[in-house]
Amino acid sequence: MRNAQEKITGAVQALPPTFNTVYSHASDISFLDEQFHAIRFFLSHEPHKGSISPYVGNLSFLKELILSNNSFTDEIPPQIGHLRRLQSLILANNSLSGEIPANISSCSNLIEIHLSGNKLVGKIPNTLGSLSKLQKLGLYKSFLTGTIPPSFGNLSFLVSFVALENFLNGSIPESLGQSTSLNLFSVAEDMLSGAVPASIFNISTLTALDLMGNQIQRSLPSDMFKTLPNLQIINLGLKIHNRIHSRVRIQCLQFGTIYCCRRQPNLTSSLFAEAL
């Protein structure tokens, strides 16, 4: 298999059927079919417009589909669900619309999905909870509505879930506490309500919890820093910062500019209980 990075600009008939990477300056990829055993496909940083070709579903050997930082519009083609070997789906920072195709769950080898910075509609598909290998899910600022699927509790390898600045409502599902590999959970500036489930405070791997700008009840267990020994950042809103600012350090979590609290070594959990 050739390791050279191929640039497709015109004479596509000359391409061999087996190669690792496709770099393209053209968004029309109708010439590609299952005979091409490409593992990676991404478009160059020239701002492509129009829709993502459904022919991408022909690349059955594809493991990485990287089309971020372009100007793609229209819906995410459901043909992506045909890519059973796909591990990385990165479509962030486009102008994609429509719903997230539910059949993406057919890509059972997916490790990361990044759809942030688009103009999507509808809910997060409950079917994504069947992606047993999924580690990273980025849905930041994508205009999504509905609730966080309870099925996400099945994602035992999920490391980061970032869905801030959407229109998510309802409560954080109790089942999310079953995601025992979770490091980062960020749903700031959504429309969530209710209490933080007790199960969340049993995820010992959690390092950052960002819930600012919701209607979530501000109540934390007194033993939080015992059950969350790796917690470095917790963000529940400026009201909390103002009341305990002398006993915590304010740090920046870089998703735009979000200010969060970090516990100092001598800060006891009772301070949070008293402040709330």
VENUR-V221563 format. One record per pair of residues at least 24 apart in sequence whose C-alpha atoms are under 10 Angstrom apart, sorted by sequence separation. I is the first residue (numbers start at 1). J is the second residue. D is the distance in whole Angstrom. If there is no record, write none. Layout:
[[I J D] [I J D]]
//
This chain:
[[27 51 8] [28 52 8] [29 53 7] [30 54 8] [31 55 8] [32 56 8] [33 57 8] [34 58 5] [35 59 8] [36 60 8] [37 61 5] [38 62 6] [39 63 5] [40 64 5] [41 65 5] [42 66 5] [43 67 6] [44 68 9] [45 69 7] [46 70 7] [47 71 6] [48 72 6] [49 73 7] [50 74 7] [51 75 7] [52 76 7] [53 77 7] [54 78 8] [55 79 8] [56 80 7] [57 81 7] [58 82 8] [59 83 7] [60 84 7] [61 85 6] [62 86 6] [63 87 5] [64 88 5] [65 89 5] [66 90 5] [67 91 5] [68 92 5] [69 93 5] [70 94 5] [71 95 6] [72 96 6] [73 97 6] [74 98 7] [75 99 7] [76 100 7] [77 101 8] [78 102 8] [79 103 9] [80 104 7] [81 105 7] [82 106 7] [83 107 6] [84 108 6] [85 109 6] [86 110 6] [87 111 5] [88 112 5] [89 113 5] [90 114 5] [91 115 5] [92 116 5] [93 117 4] [94 118 5] [95 119 6] [96 120 6] [97 121 7] [98 122 7] [99 123 7] [100 124 7] [101 125 8] [102 126 8] [103 127 8] [104 128 7] [105 129 8] [106 130 9] [107 131 8] [108 132 7] [109 133 6] [110 134 6] [111 135 5] [112 136 5] [113 137 5] [114 138 4] [115 139 5] [116 140 4] [117 141 5] [118 142 5] [119 143 6] [120 144 6] [121 145 7] [122 146 7] [123 147 7] [124 148 7] [125 149 7] [126 150 8] [127 151 8] [128 152 7] [129 153 7] [130 154 7] [131 155 7] [132 156 7] [133 157 6] [134 158 6] [135 159 5] [136 160 5] [137 161 5] [138 162 5] [139 163 5] [140 164 5] [141 165 5] [142 166 6] [143 167 6] [144 168 6] [145 169 7] [146 170 7] [147 171 7] [148 172 7] [149 173 7] [150 174 8] [151 175 7] [152 176 6] [153 177 7] [154 178 7] [155 179 6] [156 180 6] [157 181 5] [158 182 6] [159 183 5] [160 184 5] [161 185 5] [162 186 5] [163 187 5] [164 188 5] [165 189 5] [166 190 5] [167 191 6] [168 192 6] [169 193 7] [170 194 7] [171 195 7] [172 196 7] [173 197 7] [174 198 7] [175 199 8] [176 200 7] [177 201 8] [178 202 9] [179 203 7] [180 204 7] [181 205 6] [182 206 6] [183 207 5] [184 208 5] [185 209 5] [186 210 5] [187 211 5] [188 212 5] [189 213 4] [190 214 6] [191 215 6] [192 216 6] [193 217 7] [194 218 9] [195 219 7] [196 220 8] [200 224 10] [201 225 9] [202 226 9] [203 227 7] [204 228 5] [205 229 8] [206 230 6] [207 231 4] [208 232 6] [209 233 6] [210 234 6] [211 235 6] [212 236 4] [213 237 6] [235 259 7] [236 260 8] [237 261 9] [247 271 8] [27 52 7] [28 53 7] [29 54 9] [30 55 5] [31 56 10] [32 57 9] [33 58 5] [34 59 5] [35 60 9] [36 61 8] [37 62 7] [38 63 8] [39 64 6] [40 65 6] [41 66 6] [42 67 5] [43 68 8] [44 69 9] [45 70 7] [46 71 9] [47 72 8] [48 73 9] [49 74 10] [51 76 8] [52 77 7] [54 79 6] [55 80 9] [57 82 6] [58 83 8] [59 84 10] [60 85 7] [61 86 8] [62 87 8] [63 88 6] [64 89 6] [65 90 6] [66 91 6] [67 92 7] [68 93 6] [69 94 6] [70 95 8] [71 96 8] [72 97 9] [73 98 10] [75 100 8] [76 101 7] [78 103 7] [79 104 9] [81 106 6] [82 107 7] [83 108 9] [84 109 7] [85 110 8] [86 111 8] [87 112 7] [88 113 6] [89 114 6] [90 115 6] [91 116 8] [92 117 6] [93 118 6] [94 119 8] [95 120 8] [96 121 10] [97 122 10] [99 124 8] [100 125 7] [102 127 6] [103 128 9] [105 130 6] [106 131 8] [108 133 7] [109 134 8] [110 135 8] [111 136 7] [112 137 6] [113 138 6] [114 139 6] [115 140 7] [116 141 6] [117 142 5] [118 143 8] [119 144 8] [120 145 9] [121 146 10] [123 148 8] [124 149 7] [126 151 6] [127 152 9] [129 154 6] [130 155 7] [131 156 10] [132 157 7] [133 158 8] [134 159 8] [135 160 7] [136 161 6] [137 162 6] [138 163 6] [139 164 7] [140 165 6] [141 166 5] [142 167 9] [143 168 9] [144 169 10] [147 172 8] [148 173 7] [150 175 6] [151 176 8] [152 177 9] [153 178 5] [154 179 7] [155 180 9] [156 181 6] [157 182 7] [158 183 8] [159 184 6] [160 185 6] [161 186 6] [162 187 6] [163 188 8] [164 189 6] [165 190 5] [166 191 8] [167 192 8] [168 193 10] [169 194 10] [171 196 8] [172 197 7] [174 199 6] [175 200 9] [177 202 7] [178 203 8] [180 205 7] [181 206 8] [182 207 8] [183 208 6] [184 209 6] [185 210 6] [186 211 6] [187 212 8] [188 213 6] [189 214 6] [190 215 9] [191 216 9] [192 217 10] [195 220 9] [201 226 9] [202 227 6] [203 228 7] [204 229 6] [205 230 6] [206 231 6] [207 232 5] [208 233 5] [209 234 5] [210 235 5] [211 236 5] [212 237 5] [213 238 9] [234 259 9] [235 260 5] [236 261 9] [247 272 10] [27 53 7] [28 54 10] [29 55 6] [30 56 8] [32 58 7] [33 59 6] [34 60 6] [35 61 9] [36 62 9] [38 64 9] [39 65 9] [40 66 8] [41 67 8] [42 68 8] [43 69 9] [44 70 9] [51 77 9] [53 79 9] [54 80 8] [56 82 9] [57 83 6] [59 85 10] [60 86 8] [62 88 9] [63 89 9] [64 90 8] [65 91 8] [66 92 9] [67 93 9] [68 94 7] [69 95 10] [75 101 9] [78 104 7] [80 106 9] [81 107 6] [83 109 9] [84 110 9] [86 112 10] [87 113 9] [88 114 8] [89 115 8] [90 116 9] [91 117 9] [92 118 7] [93 119 9] [99 125 9] [101 127 10] [102 128 7] [105 131 6] [108 134 9] [110 136 9] [111 137 9] [112 138 8] [113 139 8] [114 140 9] [115 141 9] [116 142 6] [117 143 9] [118 144 10] [123 149 9] [125 151 10] [126 152 8] [128 154 10] [129 155 6] [131 157 10] [132 158 9] [134 160 10] [135 161 9] [136 162 8] [137 163 8] [138 164 9] [139 165 9] [140 166 7] [141 167 9] [147 173 9] [149 175 9] [150 176 7] [152 178 9] [153 179 5] [154 180 10] [155 181 9] [156 182 8] [158 184 9] [159 185 9] [160 186 8] [161 187 8] [162 188 9] [163 189 9] [164 190 6] [165 191 9] [171 197 9] [173 199 9] [174 200 7] [177 203 6] [179 205 10] [180 206 9] [182 208 9] [183 209 8] [184 210 8] [185 211 8] [186 212 9] [187 213 9] [188 214 7] [189 215 9] [198 224 10] [201 227 6] [202 228 7] [203 229 9] [204 230 7] [205 231 8] [206 232 8] [207 233 6] [208 234 6] [209 235 6] [210 236 7] [211 237 7] [212 238 8] [233 259 10] [234 260 6] [235 261 6] [28 55 9] [29 56 7] [31 58 10] [32 59 7] [33 60 8] [34 61 8] [43 70 8] [53 80 10] [56 83 9] [57 84 10] [59 86 10] [67 94 8] [77 104 10] [80 107 8] [81 108 9] [83 110 10] [91 118 9] [101 128 10] [104 131 9] [105 132 10] [115 142 7] [116 143 9] [128 155 9] [129 156 10] [131 158 10] [139 166 8] [149 176 9] [152 179 8] [153 180 9] [155 182 9] [163 190 8] [164 191 10] [173 200 9] [176 203 9] [177 204 10] [179 206 10] [187 214 8] [200 227 10] [201 228 6] [202 229 10] [203 230 9] [204 231 8] [206 233 9] [207 234 8] [208 235 8] [209 236 8] [210 237 9] [212 239 10] [233 260 6] [234 261 5] [235 262 9] [244 271 8] [28 56 10] [30 58 9] [34 62 10] [100 128 10] [148 176 9] [172 200 9] [200 228 9] [203 231 10] [232 260 10] [233 261 6] [234 262 6] [244 272 8] [29 58 10] [232 261 8] [233 262 5] [234 263 8] [243 272 10] [201 231 10] [232 262 5] [233 263 7] [244 274 9] [231 262 8] [232 263 6] [243 274 10] [244 275 7] [231 263 8] [232 264 9] [240 272 9] [243 275 6] [244 276 10] [242 275 10] [243 276 9] [241 275 9] [5 40 10] [8 43 10] [240 275 7] [1 37 9] [7 43 10] [239 275 10] [240 276 7] [1 38 10] [7 44 9] [239 276 9] [225 263 9] [52 91 10] [76 115 10] [148 187 10] [27 67 10] [20 61 10] [21 62 9] [20 62 9] [225 267 9] [226 268 10] [18 61 10] [20 63 10] [21 64 9] [22 65 10] [210 253 9] [225 268 8] [226 269 8] [51 95 10] [52 96 9] [63 107 10] [75 119 10] [76 120 9] [100 144 9] [123 167 10] [124 168 9] [147 191 10] [148 192 9] [171 215 9] [172 216 9] [224 268 9] [225 269 6] [27 72 9] [49 94 9] [50 95 10] [51 96 8] [73 118 9] [74 119 9] [75 120 8] [97 142 9] [99 144 9] [122 167 10] [123 168 8] [145 190 9] [146 191 10] [147 192 8] [169 214 9] [170 215 10] [171 216 8] [208 253 9] [223 268 9] [224 269 6] [225 270 10] [39 85 9] [40 86 9] [48 94 9] [49 95 9] [50 96 10] [51 97 10] [63 109 9] [64 110 9] [68 114 9] [72 118 9] [73 119 9] [74 120 9] [75 121 10] [87 133 9] [88 134 10] [92 138 8] [96 142 9] [97 143 9] [98 144 10] [111 157 9] [112 158 9] [116 162 9] [120 166 10] [121 167 10] [122 168 10] [135 181 9] [136 182 10] [140 186 9] [144 190 10] [145 191 9] [146 192 10] [159 205 9] [160 206 9] [164 210 9] [168 214 10] [169 215 9] [170 216 10] [212 258 9] [222 268 9] [223 269 6] [224 270 9] [39 86 9] [47 94 9] [63 110 9] [68 115 9] [71 118 10] [87 134 9] [92 139 9] [93 140 10] [95 142 9] [111 158 9] [112 159 10] [116 163 8] [135 182 9] [140 187 8] [143 190 10] [159 206 9] [164 211 9] [183 230 9] [184 231 10] [188 235 8] [212 259 9] [222 269 5] [223 270 8] [40 88 9] [42 90 9] [63 111 10] [64 112 10] [65 113 10] [66 114 9] [68 116 9] [69 117 9] [88 136 9] [89 137 10] [90 138 9] [92 140 9] [93 141 10] [112 160 10] [114 162 9] [115 163 10] [116 164 10] [117 165 10] [136 184 10] [138 186 10] [139 187 10] [140 188 10] [141 189 10] [160 208 9] [162 210 9] [164 212 9] [165 213 9] [183 231 9] [186 234 10] [188 236 8] [189 237 10] [210 258 9] [212 260 9] [221 269 8] [222 270 5] [224 272 9] [42 91 10] [68 117 10] [93 142 9] [116 165 10] [141 190 10] [164 213 9] [184 233 9] [185 234 10] [186 235 9] [188 237 9] [210 259 10] [211 260 10] [220 269 9] [221 270 9] [222 271 9] [224 273 10] [92 142 9] [210 260 8] [220 270 9] [222 272 8] [223 273 9] [209 260 9] [210 261 10] [221 272 9] [222 273 6] [208 260 9] [209 261 10] [220 272 7] [221 273 7] [222 274 9] [208 261 10] [219 272 9] [220 273 6] [208 262 9] [218 272 10] [219 273 7] [220 274 10] [218 273 10] [219 274 10] [220 275 10] [219 275 10] [220 276 8] [218 275 10] [219 276 6] [218 276 6] [217 276 10] [186 255 10] [188 258 9] [164 255 9] [162 255 9] [140 255 9]]
//
